[in-house]
Amino acid sequence: MHKTVAVFGTMDTKGEEYYFLKEQLERCGVKTFLIDTGISPRPEYPCQITAEEVAVVGGSSLDEIRKHDRLYAFQIMGTGSARLIRELCRGKKIDGAISFGGGQGTLLAAMVMRELPTGFPKMIVSTIANMRTPPFEGVKDTVVMNSLVDVSGLNHILKRSLANAAAAMAGMVLFSDKTDHKSDSGRRTVAMSMFGVTTPCVDRVRGILEAKGYEAIVFHANGQGGKMMEHMIEEGQIGAVADITPGEITQELMGGNCTAGPHRLEAAPKKGIPQVVVPGAMELANFMPPSAVPEKYRDHRSYMHNPNLKLIRTNGDESEEAGQILAEKLNRSIGPVTVLLPLKGISQYDSPGGPLEDNDADKRLFEAIKKNLRPDIRRIECDLHINDEAFAERIAEELIKIY
């Protein structure tokens, strides 16, 4: 059976480059489906979906677009492209999607990729691939490839980059395993959050759950990991949560690099799936590079996790506020919730004699959680450290009770 890749982009400004990509994809054995997102159609680069059709689906027309500014054009063509390609995907008319560009092209491509499901092959070849910038927010498992040079004329470097991208894209659609492993396994799925400083706990819980027949899916609590966990819960891919490391809440509170945004720990309460929650790593905020630490935290206790990463320890006030936020989010839960509090520390560094140990701040965190939680939400205090084996065993035991 032939596989088809949607190739979308501005044919008016980069038609030559897109047609080269089309040829390379076809050379690799896949069919192409071209979509023009430009606003000045060029007949020498015909597409299966024209720019006018994209504009209409986006809620306007090319004539109307030309009366407005660049932002209006971007919004209309981006919206139209996202709707069309999402429907092509849902209708199984395409098996993958690819686009390329600079800042504007990357933004539009990302707008489309956000609408495509996890596991669906998708790629952006971008001039800003090596930058930590907003265009790549929410693109899930999109492959992002550095174009090395600007997309402006077919020089030998860009040709090689586009040829490699075509080969990679073809490989994904031709040879990737399309098995629905989730339904295939029939196992109950548990999402787990983990940071390096909570790894011993999470690994122990995962081992216990897997031995009992559960499928544990671990997310790195580095901001992007938390966002992906929230997304997969919303999609219905997760049956329960062992949220052992919701420290991204504190990262958001303090402006750390590992924030998952303001909506962390909201999907599970809304979906009503079982939750066991531990305030792991809620005493930390990451700052990279160390010079990025705000002036207001310069007198806080800190620890150099590596040469490029400085950890800032929360003080009592910040710990109390973080605990209140956690409790308020959990209070929205419509499903079963158990909160476990490890009284001897909530991370590797916050351990007896550890570099960021602060019993008073931890106590204020715990008290804020207990004070603000709904009375019907079960909370359990354990005279253990988060990375103690006995604490991990208790987490697993409590999760098995409710899931």
Sequence and secondary structure as in RCSB ss.txt:
>XXXX:A:sequence
MHKTVAVFGTMDTKGEEYYFLKEQLERCGVKTFLIDTGISPRPEYPCQITAEEVAVVGGSSLDEIRKHDRLYAFQ
IMGTGSARLIRELCRGKKIDGAISFGGGQGTLLAAMVMRELPTGFPKMIVSTIANMRTPPFEGVKDTVVMNSLVD
VSGLNHILKRSLANAAAAMAGMVLFSDKTDHKSDSGRRTVAMSMFGVTTPCVDRVRGILEAKGYEAIVFHANGQG
GKMMEHMIEEGQIGAVADITPGEITQELMGGNCTAGPHRLEAAPKKGIPQVVVPGAMELANFMPPSAVPEKYRDH
RSYMHNPNLKLIRTNGDESEEAGQILAEKLNRSIGPVTVLLPLKGISQYDSPGGPLEDNDADKRLFEAIKKNLRP
DIRRIECDLHINDEAFAERIAEELIKIY
>XXXX:A:secstr
   EEEEEE HHHHHHHHHHHHHHHHHTT EEEEEE  SS  TTS  SB HHHHHHHTTS HHHHTTS HHHHHH
HHHHHHHHHHHHHHHTT  SEEEEEESHHHHHHHHHHHTTS TTS EEEEETTTTS  GGGTT TT EEEE SS 
SSS  HHHHHHHHHHHHHHHHHHHHS    HHHHH   EEEEEE GGGHHHHHHHHHHHHHTT EEEEEE SSHH
HHHHHHHHHTT  SEEEE   THHHHHHHT TT   TTTT HHHHHT  EEE  TTTTEEEESSGGGS GGGTTS
 EEEEETTEEEEE  HHHHHHHHHHHHHHHTT SS EEEEEETT SSSSSSTT TT  HHHHHHHHHHHHHHS T
TSEEEEESS TTSHHHHHHHHHHHHHH 
